[in-house]
Each structure stands twice: as C-alpha cells, then as structure tokens.
Amino acid sequence: MKHLKTHYWKKYVVYHRHFKDYNKITKIIKTFFRWLKKYERWLKIKNKIKEIKKQHPRHEVKEIGLLQMDAKYFVPSKFPVDKKYYVYDFIDEKTRLALGYVYDKLSIDNAIAAVKKAISDFKNILYVKITRIRTDNGSEFINNYRNNQKNNVKETNFTQFLTDKNIFHQTTPVRSPQSNGKIERFNQNYTKLFVFEEKILNAVSLQNKLNDYYYFYNFERVHKSLNFQTPFNFLNSLIK
C-alpha cells in the first residue's frame, strides 16, 4: 500500500512539474510572438506576403474544364499499402468533379499517362472537356534552369504534351499552395478514407478503392459550396 502511495505521489509531482513548465513555455512563446510582431524585419516580410497575395487574388471560376492537378503519396507508415505509391489526382475548379490514378513513382512519363486517362475519363464519364491544367512547380511538371543573365523556364515533355492537346499548362506562384487550394484540400480526404481499412492494398486494389470513393464523391456526396448538390448534378444544372 505504501509502495502504491509513493508511486502515485511521484506521478502527481511529475505531472504538476511538467504542467508548471508548460505554463512557462506558453508564456515564453507568447512573449516571443509579441516581440516578433514589432520586429522591423518581420513587418517587411509580412507586408511582402500581403503584396504577393494581392497579385494572386482568389476569384470565382466561370469556366468548366479548368483543372487543378497534384500528386499525393501513400506510404505504408500512414496508409494500408504494401509499398509507396503516388496518386496523380485532378479536380475541376468550377464543378469539383475529381478523379485520380495510382503510380509507383513520380515522373514526367507517369504524369503524362495520368493526364491521358484524365482527358478520356473527364470527357467520356463526366462530360467535361479539359482546357487548362494548373500544377505546382514539381520536377515532373516543369524544368527550371539558371544562366548568367536571368532565370528561364524550359518546356518539359509534360508541357509540350498539353500544348499538343490544346490544353494550357499553368503553374502556381512559388510558395503559394492556396493557388491550388481545392486539390490540396481534396487530398486531405484520403486520410479519413483509410481509417478503418485493415487489408493491405497493392496498386490494383488501391486504385479500385479510390475509384469507389471518386464515384461517391462525384455522384452521391452533396457539397455545401455547390448549394448542397453533388458535383455531377451541379454540372448538369450549369449545362441546362
């Protein structure tokens, strides 16, 4: 009994000691941020961020067929998969229609293959013609090189492929993930999707699992931003 009392007393002391340390740490953090807000260099950085956001304001999309594209990785430590996979996924900015395709690595060839599938599926299944694709500045999408005078952007096979298909390739500003905010937010849904999944998935079963989700997302799930309609019903309302 005495041993148990000693044990719980030690836990009590350790807990309150950590609690006091926690209070000290929070005070230090608050003091630091108060000082940081008055720091001249921080104010310059803050103003620069505001200027960048003014140059790239958010606006309501009026066209159908303007897609955001990104690559989401699936690793065994976070998802029930047998090895690391990448999903090139797409979302239409206006209607929120979304699709994605599984690959074992990031590459220009796989990015082009994913776009080929997207062009076909968006046209034949969702009745959307793609006119523009916006990506980040990943190496599978663009190729930057530096010379002595200035920075230039050299077209990759990915951009050339889109040009041949009469699709405009747009890239997001550097350090501006909000420019592709819809696909970034969509990628967060994958974490919830696999919470109760016990079976270890390979590339084929992962694609099948995602296809079931895309069907639910496009044809069954209602979206508040679309006046509580599904993306496909919202598309039909725009076409009529």
VMD Tcl script that draws the C-alpha trace (Angstrom):
set ca {
  {0.00 0.00 0.00}
  {2.80 2.34 0.94}
  {4.52 1.49 -2.34}
  {1.37 2.43 -4.30}
  {1.06 5.76 -2.47}
  {4.67 6.56 -3.26}
  {4.12 5.63 -6.92}
  {1.08 7.87 -7.35}
  {2.72 10.71 -5.42}
  {5.67 10.59 -7.81}
  {3.28 10.67 -10.79}
  {1.46 13.63 -9.21}
  {4.68 15.57 -8.65}
  {5.95 14.84 -12.17}
  {2.61 15.86 -13.71}
  {2.46 19.19 -11.88}
  {6.09 19.89 -12.52}
  {5.50 19.41 -16.25}
  {2.35 21.48 -16.00}
  {4.28 24.38 -14.47}
  {6.96 24.04 -17.15}
  {4.22 24.04 -19.76}
  {2.85 27.33 -18.40}
  {6.33 28.85 -18.51}
  {6.83 27.69 -22.09}
  {3.50 29.16 -23.23}
  {4.40 32.50 -21.63}
  {7.78 32.47 -23.37}
  {6.14 31.68 -26.73}
  {3.55 34.46 -26.30}
  {6.28 36.94 -25.34}
  {8.35 35.90 -28.35}
  {5.47 36.47 -30.78}
  {4.67 39.85 -29.22}
  {8.29 40.84 -29.81}
  {8.26 39.36 -33.31}
  {5.24 41.42 -34.38}
  {7.16 44.62 -33.53}
  {10.38 43.45 -35.19}
  {11.16 45.55 -38.28}
  {12.28 42.66 -40.49}
  {9.15 40.68 -39.64}
  {6.96 43.64 -40.64}
  {8.72 43.81 -44.01}
  {8.16 40.08 -44.59}
  {4.51 40.40 -43.57}
  {3.97 43.29 -45.98}
  {5.69 41.35 -48.77}
  {3.35 38.39 -48.20}
  {0.36 40.75 -48.42}
  {1.65 42.13 -51.73}
  {2.06 38.62 -53.17}
  {-1.49 37.71 -52.14}
  {-2.81 40.89 -53.80}
  {-1.08 39.88 -57.04}
  {-2.77 36.47 -56.97}
  {-6.26 37.09 -55.54}
  {-8.86 34.35 -55.34}
  {-11.70 34.71 -57.79}
  {-14.78 32.80 -58.78}
  {-14.16 30.46 -61.71}
  {-16.67 30.88 -64.53}
  {-15.44 28.15 -66.90}
  {-15.82 24.39 -66.76}
  {-12.70 22.39 -67.65}
  {-10.13 24.31 -65.60}
  {-8.43 21.57 -63.59}
  {-6.07 21.58 -60.64}
  {-3.57 18.69 -60.62}
  {-1.37 17.38 -57.83}
  {0.47 14.26 -56.67}
  {-0.41 12.64 -53.33}
  {1.91 9.99 -51.89}
  {0.78 6.92 -49.95}
  {3.35 5.34 -47.63}
  {2.98 2.12 -45.56}
  {3.58 4.04 -42.31}
  {0.41 6.12 -42.85}
  {-1.76 4.08 -45.20}
  {-2.56 0.33 -45.55}
  {-0.43 -0.19 -48.68}
  {2.29 -2.74 -49.44}
  {4.77 -0.09 -50.66}
  {4.98 3.59 -51.53}
  {2.56 4.80 -54.21}
  {1.70 8.13 -55.78}
  {-1.71 9.29 -56.93}
  {-1.95 11.93 -59.63}
  {-5.35 13.48 -58.95}
  {-7.41 16.16 -60.66}
  {-10.30 18.39 -59.61}
  {-12.39 20.73 -61.73}
  {-12.41 24.17 -60.13}
  {-15.99 25.00 -61.08}
  {-17.85 21.74 -60.52}
  {-15.49 19.98 -58.02}
  {-15.56 16.80 -60.13}
  {-12.48 14.75 -59.19}
  {-10.51 11.71 -60.39}
  {-7.11 10.17 -59.63}
  {-4.70 7.49 -60.86}
  {-2.17 5.34 -58.98}
  {1.51 5.06 -59.98}
  {4.60 3.65 -58.30}
  {6.79 6.74 -58.81}
  {6.78 10.40 -59.77}
  {7.97 11.03 -63.30}
  {7.14 13.06 -66.39}
  {6.02 9.90 -68.21}
  {3.62 8.94 -65.41}
  {2.29 12.49 -65.21}
  {1.58 12.43 -68.96}
  {-0.04 8.98 -68.67}
  {-2.28 10.29 -65.87}
  {-3.33 13.29 -67.98}
  {-4.17 10.98 -70.91}
  {-6.50 8.99 -68.64}
  {-7.97 12.19 -67.20}
  {-8.71 13.61 -70.66}
  {-10.54 10.41 -71.61}
  {-12.43 9.92 -68.32}
  {-13.45 13.55 -67.86}
  {-14.80 13.57 -71.41}
  {-16.47 10.15 -71.58}
  {-17.65 9.70 -67.97}
  {-18.09 13.23 -66.61}
  {-18.70 15.08 -69.91}
  {-16.06 17.72 -69.21}
  {-13.54 18.92 -71.81}
  {-10.24 19.94 -70.20}
  {-8.96 23.34 -71.37}
  {-6.40 24.14 -68.68}
  {-4.39 22.25 -66.05}
  {-2.74 24.04 -63.15}
  {0.13 22.29 -61.33}
  {2.74 23.21 -58.76}
  {6.41 23.60 -59.69}
  {7.38 19.95 -59.25}
  {10.15 18.49 -61.40}
  {7.67 16.18 -63.16}
  {5.74 19.24 -64.39}
  {8.38 21.88 -65.15}
  {12.15 22.12 -65.61}
  {13.92 25.23 -64.27}
  {17.45 26.06 -65.30}
  {19.68 29.05 -64.47}
  {22.02 31.03 -66.75}
  {24.23 34.04 -66.08}
  {21.66 36.67 -67.07}
  {18.32 35.51 -65.68}
  {16.19 32.53 -64.70}
  {14.39 30.81 -67.54}
  {11.82 28.06 -67.71}
  {12.37 25.32 -70.26}
  {9.35 23.42 -71.51}
  {9.26 19.78 -70.47}
  {7.64 16.92 -72.36}
  {4.69 17.34 -69.98}
  {4.02 20.94 -71.07}
  {4.62 20.05 -74.73}
  {2.11 17.21 -74.46}
  {-0.53 19.56 -73.04}
  {0.19 22.12 -75.78}
  {-0.29 19.43 -78.44}
  {-3.68 18.63 -76.87}
  {-4.67 22.34 -76.87}
  {-4.56 22.41 -73.07}
  {-2.95 25.40 -71.39}
  {-0.41 24.49 -68.68}
  {-0.43 26.93 -65.78}
  {1.87 26.74 -62.74}
  {1.25 28.14 -59.27}
  {3.36 31.00 -57.88}
  {6.24 29.83 -55.69}
  {5.26 29.25 -52.04}
  {1.58 29.78 -52.83}
  {-0.21 26.44 -52.24}
  {-3.51 28.33 -51.93}
  {-3.38 28.81 -55.70}
  {-4.15 25.10 -55.98}
  {-6.22 25.09 -52.81}
  {-9.06 22.85 -53.97}
  {-6.83 19.89 -54.84}
  {-4.72 20.45 -51.70}
  {-7.89 20.27 -49.61}
  {-9.19 17.29 -51.57}
  {-6.00 15.35 -50.78}
  {-6.79 15.56 -47.07}
  {-9.84 13.35 -47.61}
  {-7.65 10.31 -48.28}
  {-6.58 10.13 -44.62}
  {-10.19 9.69 -43.46}
  {-10.91 7.21 -46.24}
  {-8.47 4.57 -44.94}
  {-9.14 4.86 -41.19}
  {-10.97 1.51 -40.93}
  {-9.16 -0.29 -43.75}
  {-7.46 -3.45 -42.44}
  {-6.45 -5.12 -45.70}
  {-3.03 -4.26 -47.15}
  {-3.57 -2.85 -50.63}
  {-1.46 -3.20 -53.76}
  {-1.61 -0.87 -56.76}
  {-4.72 -2.50 -58.28}
  {-6.74 -2.74 -55.07}
  {-5.72 0.81 -54.10}
  {-6.98 2.11 -57.46}
  {-10.26 0.20 -57.01}
  {-10.67 1.65 -53.52}
  {-10.09 5.16 -54.85}
  {-12.47 4.61 -57.78}
  {-15.25 3.73 -55.32}
  {-14.52 6.92 -53.42}
  {-14.47 9.06 -56.58}
  {-17.88 7.65 -57.54}
  {-19.24 8.55 -54.10}
  {-17.62 12.00 -54.19}
  {-18.85 12.89 -57.69}
  {-22.30 11.29 -57.78}
  {-23.55 10.83 -54.19}
  {-21.93 13.28 -51.77}
  {-23.59 16.72 -51.60}
  {-21.37 19.80 -51.22}
  {-22.29 22.92 -49.29}
  {-20.25 25.05 -51.72}
  {-22.40 23.70 -54.59}
  {-25.73 24.60 -52.96}
  {-25.98 21.11 -51.45}
  {-25.75 19.35 -54.80}
  {-23.41 16.61 -55.95}
  {-20.68 17.74 -58.38}
  {-22.33 15.86 -61.25}
  {-25.78 17.36 -60.55}
  {-24.18 20.79 -60.28}
  {-22.57 20.24 -63.69}
  {-25.95 19.33 -65.18}
  {-27.52 22.46 -63.70}
  {-24.86 24.59 -65.41}
  {-25.27 22.91 -68.79}
  {-29.07 23.27 -68.88}
}
mol new
graphics top color blue
foreach p $ca { graphics top sphere $p radius 0.5 }
foreach p [lrange $ca 0 end-1] q [lrange $ca 1 end] { graphics top cylinder $p $q radius 0.2 }
display resetview
